Amino acid sequence: MRRLSRGSKIVLASHNAGKLREFSTLLAESGITVVSAGELNLPEPEETADTFVGNSEIKALAAARASGMPALADDSGFCVSALGGQPGVYSARWGGPTKDMSIAMERVHREMGDTTDHDASFVAALCLAWPDGETQSVVGECHGQTVWPPRGEQGHGYDPMFVPEGETRTFAEMAENEKNALSHRGRAFELFLKKCVEG
């Protein structure tokens, strides 16, 4: 299984500037530099898979083949037990055409109704793809509970309505480094560094 060597340069299969900052920080210690698909003007592929791993593979392979460089992609979402795991891979789409996450959180709250089941989790899949089509994927999860009304100004997405296990604060009430130590993406990155990056 191929691994990235220290000092490698990879493409992040995303046009999101916030995600580029986050990934660059998480990879800095391993000496890996990241350039975004947006900077390279790479097209964004249609995410047609029904799993997080499937969607991250689609994005990573498209970026690796278009750039001729190894590419890293992630796909993540919010999974609510009472909703049968929804919104899941459709987490961003629940915010409507503008991806307004206050609309998405309202919808989750409304569809949960008066259930007593508040279990939820965040899931993140990371996929590293090479231009020849080889891929490696890892998945990180963070379990906890939904809360209403939303609380906190930090973070993004569904963070204001999620309290991770062992905590009383929502993700949106935590500093970024505190959230990264607990989060689905932080856990996925730990696995990624062990599996895909030379020590």
Residue, then its C-alpha position, 0 to 999 in steps of 0.5 A: m500500500r502506497r504512502l505519502s512521503r513527508g514533504s509531498k504536495i497533494v490536491l485537496a478536492s475542494h473549492n472551500a477556502g475554510k476546508l483548505r485552511e483546516f486541512s493545511t493545519l491538520l497536515a502541517e506537522s507531516g510536512i505535506t503541502v496542500v493546494s486546493a482544486g479551486e486554485l487549480n480550476l478543477p471541475e467539481p464532480e457530481e456526488t452520486a454515491d449513497t455513502f460517505v466513502g463513495n462520495s469522497e472517492i468520486k471527488a478524490l479520483a476526479a481531482a487526482r486524474a485531472s491534476g496528475m497529483p495525489a488528491l485527498a477528499d472528504d465527505s461528511g455529514f450529520c446522522v440522526s438516529a430518530l431519522g434513520g441516519q438522515p440527513g447523512v450524505y445529504s446533510a448540506r442539501w437539507g439547507g436548500p439551494t443556498k445551503d443555509m444551515s439554520i434551515a437544515m437544523e430547523r428541518v432536523h428539529r421539525e422532523m424529529g418531532d417529540t421523539t425521546d431519541h436524541d442520539a446522533s453522530f457526525v461521520a467523516a470519510l477521507c479518501l486519498a487517490w492516486p492518478d492511476g486510480e488507487t484509493q485508500s479510505v478511512v472513516g472517523e465518527c463522533h457520537g453524541q446528542t442533538v439539542w434544541p435550540p442551537r447554541g454557540e457561534q463557533g464551528h459550522g454546519y450542524d455544530p450548534m445542535f450537537v453535544p458530543e459524548g462526555e461534554t455539556r457544550t455543543f461543538a459550536e461552543m468549543a474552540e477549534n482545537e477542542k473540537n478537533a480533539l473530539s471531532h469526526r474529522g479529527r479522528a479520521f485524520e488520526l487514522f489517515l496519518k497512521k495509514c497513508v503518511e510515512g512516519 
